[in-house]
Amino acid sequence: MEGITKTMTIGEILRTNPNVAPLLMEAGMHCLGCPSAQGESLEEAAEVHGIDIDALMKAIQEL
């Protein structure tokens, strides 16, 4: 998925491509609409949820 980076907020990612939502949910990020999703980068969220950011980015790129 071109244009999505780990420094983008989850909100930005979902506005860029809503099709990423199921992947994030499957990875354990269930609060896609919560306020922190608007201010927390994907990398920060992955760290909080114990998710390997590189593996997550690879999965996003394969969408």
Kinemage of the C-alpha trace (Angstrom):
@kinemage 1
@onewidth
@group {chain A} dominant
@subgroup {mainchain}
@vectorlist {calphas} color= white
{ca met a 1} P 0.000 0.000 0.000
{ca glu a 2} L 1.839 3.049 -1.260
{ca gly a 3} L 1.814 6.210 0.805
{ca ile a 4} L 1.240 4.637 4.222
{ca thr a 5} L 4.030 5.035 6.741
{ca lys a 6} L 4.495 3.963 10.348
{ca thr a 7} L 4.654 7.614 11.416
{ca met a 8} L 1.099 8.311 10.187
{ca thr a 9} L -1.705 8.299 12.724
{ca ile a 10} L -4.217 5.482 12.530
{ca gly a 11} L -6.838 8.063 11.594
{ca glu a 12} L -4.713 9.281 8.665
{ca ile a 13} L -4.159 5.711 7.514
{ca leu a 14} L -7.874 4.931 7.600
{ca arg a 15} L -8.663 8.109 5.655
{ca thr a 16} L -5.992 7.153 3.107
{ca asn a 17} L -7.321 3.611 2.735
{ca pro a 18} L -10.212 2.292 4.842
{ca asn a 19} L -9.374 -1.238 3.650
{ca val a 20} L -6.537 -1.286 6.194
{ca ala a 21} L -9.081 -1.410 9.060
{ca pro a 22} L -9.671 -5.201 9.017
{ca leu a 23} L -5.926 -5.813 9.054
{ca leu a 24} L -5.451 -3.530 12.054
{ca met a 25} L -8.379 -5.157 13.852
{ca glu a 26} L -6.940 -8.608 13.181
{ca ala a 27} L -3.580 -7.430 14.566
{ca gly a 28} L -5.277 -6.432 17.834
{ca met a 29} L -5.898 -2.726 17.327
{ca his a 30} L -9.592 -2.717 18.175
{ca cys a 31} L -9.990 0.972 18.998
{ca leu a 32} L -9.724 2.434 15.508
{ca gly a 33} L -12.279 5.143 16.212
{ca cys a 34} L -11.087 6.177 19.659
{ca pro a 35} L -9.426 9.562 20.268
{ca ser a 36} L -5.946 8.057 20.573
{ca ala a 37} L -6.259 6.718 17.010
{ca gln a 38} L -6.350 10.336 15.845
{ca gly a 39} L -3.171 11.361 17.661
{ca glu a 40} L -1.112 8.189 17.962
{ca ser a 41} L 1.159 7.009 15.178
{ca leu a 42} L 0.887 3.475 13.877
{ca glu a 43} L 4.328 2.793 15.306
{ca glu a 44} L 3.284 4.040 18.761
{ca ala a 45} L 0.079 1.998 18.664
{ca ala a 46} L 1.990 -1.110 17.622
{ca glu a 47} L 4.369 -0.656 20.540
{ca val a 48} L 1.511 -0.245 23.020
{ca his a 49} L -0.195 -3.371 21.672
{ca gly a 50} L 3.013 -5.439 21.482
{ca ile a 51} L 2.832 -5.722 17.695
{ca asp a 52} L 5.917 -6.004 15.493
{ca ile a 53} L 5.754 -2.798 13.430
{ca asp a 54} L 7.880 -4.194 10.620
{ca ala a 55} L 5.616 -7.225 10.201
{ca leu a 56} L 2.547 -4.969 10.333
{ca met a 57} L 3.983 -2.611 7.707
{ca lys a 58} L 4.793 -5.597 5.482
{ca ala a 59} L 1.188 -6.804 5.755
{ca ile a 60} L -0.118 -3.311 4.931
{ca gln a 61} L 2.173 -3.070 1.911
{ca glu a 62} L 0.808 -6.396 0.655
{ca leu a 63} L -2.803 -5.131 0.603
